[in-house]
């Protein structure tokens, strides 16, 4: 059995990763405390409810499944919240990851795929980032993920832990089959909020800042379809299985969209106006985060298939109309 522990497997990206793993012949074991995830999203392998801060529970799960690898998604990920409650990010993201890493090495599981973020780079206006770009996070979320990258590097030196680290840009879209989707409570992400506003499920979307140094004054982000993103993770696992060693990969498309451009594209896909108002900047937001992904393409053979803005909004809109988790 090719068991893989997937922390955060009940969440948005983790649940899509479990489906991709199942389809590639692995058994994804979801380890999730359901603080932000949904048990209904665990459909593709066993579920073990547990918290990263509970070391004994982690040890039990490693002993029970003897996994060949860990895929670590579980984390708090709201930039704004990380600025007002940094302790939550350092405790859960950093200390929780340390517990997981120690449990993995103690169980002899030395392959680790980690979900990091472009927020580790911080604000570097008007550059297209790559894996060698300097990392100067400007929010606690990015700083917490950066710290975990360092822990992984240290544990490679001490325990030969091999890791593939993916730094994501913005993740969007949903499983086109509608089996799993994006549903956060509370929701803070641009595309689901925008679709809710279109559908009249919440008030007008607030554009966070219109005075950035960008062509239309709103922030620019690089959006990747969640299905393409999780495909890269399966390739990362194969990379580790083939003993190719630790590696960092940025997962972007090289193309940025401003908030206003995302709104325009949504109008085009849904044929509906997006009710919106202009508001002040959100603390912690970078002006522009865009990356190429040449390394992932050439070394992993990653080939994104669905990462056009149109496709991402289409799949998100389909899920928005047909799928949801109850609680
Ligand atoms: N954004 C916005 N209004 C919202 C939510 C997000 O204008 O209600 C903007 C946000 O400032 C950022 C972009 O949309 O420029 C993407 O934000 P999101 O929270 O989706 O992802 P993040 O970039 O924080 O990971």
Boltz pocket constraint, residues with backbone or C-beta under 6 A from the ligand:
constraints:
  - pocket:
      binder: B
      contacts: [[A, 77], [A, 79], [A, 170], [A, 188], [A, 189], [A, 190], [A, 191], [A, 193], [A, 205], [A, 206], [A, 207], [A, 208], [A, 209], [A, 219], [A, 220], [A, 221], [A, 259], [A, 282], [A, 285], [A, 286]]
      max_distance: 6.0
